């Protein structure tokens, strides 16, 4: 059975981007892996972040494919500050690359990051974290280099280790098996106050009844 792999990639807007993403998907399938991308081949009737989290939990690893979404011919960075500077020819990827990379890292999924040459490197697309950032051209030849083959092999090994980690389930304990201390400790604050209010109500009712019985004697 193929291992599912989460692919973080924006919607493709030209033939070069589509051809590269398709090449990565084909490469993965050739390695016995199943690419899963939100809005491309994985769909759920739920909020985007919930869908991403659900898909991530089903996958053994994650690949980020970051390519140009926004091109800025000329602009200003840190405008109206002492550090203001002009920028030109800046390329930015979809913000979902950052979001999904963070979710993958938080979920302890091995990350492989492919960044198109010329993108502004910031956040989780920079080097120096717990994964190797591959700078690529959007061409299938980028997947055939010895460097990519070695990095991919190491990443795939870690994905296999992730998929073998046993899932620890919490045993279900019935209320009858809990001590009073455990039972009270399991209640939320609002539930605890509700219980105390009910107990005081019962005690007040018992006291009132006893008083009436005492008067009737």
N, C-alpha and C positions, 0 to 999 in steps of 0.2 A: 504493500500500500504506500502511495506517495506521501511524503511529509508535506503538510501545508506550510507555506511561507507567505508572510504578510509583505505586500509591496506598497510602499508609500510613493505615489507618483501622481502628479497633477494631470488634468485632462490634456491630451495632446492637441496641438493647434496647427501642426504642419506635418508633412510627410516624413521629415527627418526624425522628429520626435517619436512619431508613431512607429517608424521602422526600428528605432533603437529599443523602445519598450517591448515590441514584439520579439526582437532578438533576445532580450533578457529573459522573457517568458519561455521562449524556445530552449534557451540554454538551461534554464532551471528544469524543465521537463526532461531534458536529456540527462540530467543528473539525478533523476528520480524524485524531483520536488514538484509541488503543486502551487503555482503562484495564485495568490488571492489579493484582489485590489477592490476597494470600495468603489462602487459605481462603474466598475469595468466588468468584473465577473463575480462580484459578491454583493448581494442586495438584501436589505432588511427593511421592514416597515417600522423604523424607529428613528430616534434622534441620532445625528451623525456621530457624536462622541460615544454614545452607547453602542452603536453599530461597530465603530472602530475597536472599542474595548472587547466586545464579544468576539470579533474576528481575530484580534490579537491573541486572546486566550486560547483559541483553537490552533494557533500556529506555533511552530517550533523555533522560528527565527523571523527576522525582518530585514528587508532591503529598502533603502531610501534611494530613489532616482530623482535627483534634483536638476532641473533644467530651467531655462529662461521662461518666466511668465510675464515679467514686466521689464521693459527696457526704458531707461531714462537717458535721453540725449544730453540734457543739461539740467542741473538742479542744485539745491543748497542743502548741506548737512549741518545740523545743529544751528539752525537759523536764529539770528538775533542773540547769539551768545558769544563770549570771548573766543570760543573754539569754532566759530562758523567757518565753513569751507565750501568751495564749489566742487561739485561732482559732475562727471560727464561719462557717457558710455557705460553706465552702471546697469547690470543685469541682476534681477532678483527672481527667486523661485517662488512657488506657492507657499504660503505660510503653513499649510498642512504638512509639509515636510518636517518642519520643526515640531509641530504638535505630535505627530505620529512617531517621530524619533524619540521624543520624551516619554510617550506612553510605552513604547517598546522597551526603553531602558528601565523604566519603573517596573515593568513586568518581567524583567530579567531575561529578555529575549536577545540573543546574539544579533548584533547590528552589522550590516555591510552597507557602507555609504558610497554612492556613486554620484559625483558632482561634475556637471558640465564645466569645461574650461571657460573662464571668463565670468563666472558667477561671483557675486560678492560673498565672501566667506565670513559667516557670523553664526553665533549660536552653536547648535549641534552639528553644523556642517563644517566646522573648523577641525583641524587636527589637534591632538593632545588629549583626547578623551579615551575611553576604553574600547575604541574601535578604530580601524584603519580607514582613512578617507581616500578613495580612489578618484583622481582627477581624470576625466575621460572626455573624448570627443564623441558626439552622438553618431557613432559609426560602429558597426559590428566588429571591426578589427580591434576595438578597445577591449573586447571580451576574449581576445586570443593571445594577449601578451603573457609572458611567463610570470610577470608580477601579479597580474590579475588571477592567474591560475593558482598561485600559491596562497594568496590572500583568501580566495574563494574556498580552497580546500580546508584551510584552517577554520574559517567561518562555518563551513558545512559540518565539520567534526564537532564543533561546539553546539550546533543545532541538534545533532544526534544525541548529545549528552543531555541537552535540555528536555528532549522528548522522552528520555528514559527516567526522568525524575518522578518518583511516585507522587500521586496526589493524596495528601493526607486529609481524610474526612473527619469531621467532628462527630463523635458518637452521640446518638440521640438518647437522652436520659429522661425518663418519665418523672412527673412531679412527685409521684409516690416514693421515688428513690432519693429525693433530695431532703437534706436536713432543713430545719427552719432557717438557719443562718444562710445556707445556700439559696434557698427559695427567695428570701428577702433580698439577698445580694443580686439575684437575677432580675429583679424588678427595676423599671425605670423610675425616676423621681416622681413623675406624675402618677404612676401606678401605685407607688408606695404611699403617697399622700391619700390617694383614693381608698386604699386598703385601711389606713389608719382612721380615716373619716367614717368608713363603714363600721369598723370595730367600736369606735366611740358611740356611733348611733345605736348599735346593738346593746352596748352597756347601758346607755341612757334608757333604752326601752325596757331592759330588764329591771333597772332600778325603779322606774316608774311603776311597773307592774307589781314589784315587791311592795312598794309603798301603799298602793291601792289595796293589795291583799291584807296588809297589816292593819289598815284602817277598817276593813270589813270584819275583822275578828272581834 
